[in-house]
Amino acid sequence: QLHLTASEKNELARSLEMVQNQLQKKESEIKRQTSEYKDRLLQAEKEHQDALTEANRKNAVEIEACHEKISSLEHFISSQKLEIENLKSNKEQLNNSLKEANQALGELLKTKVR
């Protein structure tokens, strides 16, 4: 009986050792996979951050270009308004001169007819 119990004990010890070895292998594999996933996650986060930084830089450049274009267009509009005002003023002066010339012509024609 003692011999049989000792034999069973040895068998159980071997089984326990095999299970422990399998668990250690499994744990090592899980740690390796976890480490690999963490590395991949960090790489993905870095790539995402780099892409975000680049997109922000491009947006900043585009926004600056838009601001410059708006400023240029505002300046152009302002100069066009000034030009319109000048043209209106010139038109008014020309109309007044034309009226004066027509009046003078009318006076000359009256004087000539007399």
C-alpha positions as CSV (number, residue, x, y, z in Angstrom):
1,Q,0.0,0.0,0.0
2,L,2.8,2.4,0.9
3,H,4.6,1.6,-2.3
4,L,1.4,2.2,-4.3
5,T,0.8,5.5,-2.5
6,A,4.4,6.6,-3.1
7,S,4.0,5.7,-6.8
8,E,0.8,7.7,-7.0
9,K,2.5,10.6,-5.2
10,N,5.4,10.5,-7.8
11,E,2.9,10.3,-10.6
12,L,0.9,13.3,-9.2
13,A,4.2,15.2,-8.7
14,R,5.1,14.6,-12.4
15,S,1.6,15.7,-13.4
16,L,1.8,18.8,-11.3
17,E,5.2,19.6,-12.7
18,M,3.9,19.2,-16.3
19,V,0.9,21.4,-15.5
20,Q,3.2,24.0,-13.9
21,N,5.4,23.9,-16.9
22,Q,2.4,24.3,-19.2
23,L,1.2,27.2,-17.1
24,Q,4.6,28.9,-17.2
25,K,4.7,28.5,-21.0
26,K,1.2,29.9,-21.3
27,E,2.1,32.8,-19.0
28,S,5.3,33.5,-21.0
29,E,3.3,33.4,-24.2
30,I,0.6,35.8,-22.8
31,K,3.3,38.2,-21.6
32,R,5.0,38.1,-25.0
33,Q,1.7,38.8,-26.7
34,T,0.8,41.5,-24.3
35,S,4.2,43.1,-24.8
36,E,3.7,42.8,-28.6
37,Y,0.2,44.4,-28.4
38,K,1.5,47.2,-26.3
39,D,4.3,47.9,-28.8
40,R,1.8,47.9,-31.6
41,L,-0.5,50.1,-29.7
42,L,2.3,52.6,-29.0
43,Q,3.3,52.5,-32.6
44,A,-0.3,53.1,-33.7
45,E,-0.6,56.0,-31.2
46,K,2.6,57.5,-32.5
47,E,1.5,57.3,-36.1
48,H,-1.9,58.7,-35.2
49,Q,-0.2,61.6,-33.3
50,D,2.2,62.2,-36.2
51,A,-0.7,62.3,-38.6
52,L,-2.7,64.6,-36.4
53,T,0.3,67.0,-36.0
54,E,0.8,67.0,-39.8
55,A,-2.9,67.7,-40.4
56,N,-2.8,70.5,-37.8
57,R,0.3,72.0,-39.5
58,K,-1.3,71.8,-43.0
59,N,-4.5,73.3,-41.6
60,A,-2.5,76.2,-40.0
61,V,-0.8,76.9,-43.3
62,E,-4.1,76.8,-45.2
63,I,-5.8,79.1,-42.6
64,E,-2.9,81.5,-42.9
65,A,-3.2,81.5,-46.7
66,C,-7.0,82.1,-46.4
67,H,-6.3,85.0,-44.0
68,E,-3.9,86.5,-46.5
69,K,-6.3,86.0,-49.3
70,I,-9.1,87.7,-47.3
71,S,-6.9,90.6,-46.4
72,S,-5.9,90.9,-50.1
73,L,-9.5,90.9,-51.2
74,E,-10.5,93.4,-48.5
75,H,-7.7,95.7,-49.8
76,F,-8.9,95.2,-53.4
77,I,-12.5,95.9,-52.4
78,S,-11.5,99.0,-50.6
79,S,-9.4,100.3,-53.5
80,Q,-12.4,99.5,-55.9
81,K,-14.8,101.5,-53.6
82,L,-12.3,104.4,-53.7
83,E,-12.1,104.2,-57.5
84,I,-15.9,104.1,-57.8
85,E,-16.1,107.2,-55.6
86,N,-13.5,109.0,-57.8
87,L,-15.4,108.0,-60.9
88,K,-18.7,109.3,-59.5
89,S,-17.0,112.6,-58.5
90,N,-15.5,112.9,-62.0
91,K,-18.8,112.1,-63.6
92,E,-20.5,114.8,-61.5
93,Q,-17.8,117.3,-62.5
94,L,-18.1,116.4,-66.2
95,N,-21.9,116.7,-66.0
96,N,-21.5,120.2,-64.4
97,S,-19.0,121.2,-67.0
98,L,-21.4,119.9,-69.8
99,K,-24.3,121.9,-68.3
100,E,-22.1,125.0,-68.2
101,A,-20.9,124.4,-71.8
102,N,-24.5,123.9,-72.9
103,Q,-25.6,127.1,-71.2
104,A,-22.7,129.0,-72.7
105,L,-23.5,127.5,-76.1
106,G,-27.2,128.5,-75.6
107,E,-26.1,132.0,-74.8
108,L,-23.8,132.2,-77.8
109,L,-26.6,130.9,-80.1
110,K,-29.1,133.5,-78.6
111,T,-26.5,136.3,-79.1
112,K,-25.8,135.1,-82.7
113,V,-29.5,134.9,-83.5
114,R,-30.0,138.6,-82.4
